[in-house]
Amino acid sequence: MRFEIMRLDDIDGTALESTVVDADSVNRIVQQAAAIGQRLYIRPADTSAS
């Protein structure tokens, strides 16, 4: 399964950048964001588009 991870602005919560990663990478990215206090929005990636 793949997930879209958006890094959010600390002030107003708008998405600054987005990336699609596999499930194994989500844990690593979440740990890195938690270490520096970065806000993330994570959702399943749209896999219907080919």
Long-range contacts (C-beta under 8 A, 24 or more apart in sequence): 1-44, 2-44, 2-45, 2-47, 3-42, 3-43, 3-44, 3-45, 4-42, 4-43, 4-44, 4-45, 4-46, 5-29, 5-40, 5-41, 5-42, 6-40, 6-41, 6-42, 7-33, 7-38, 7-39, 7-40, 8-38, 8-39, 8-40, 8-41, 9-39, 10-38, 10-39, 13-39, 15-41, 20-45
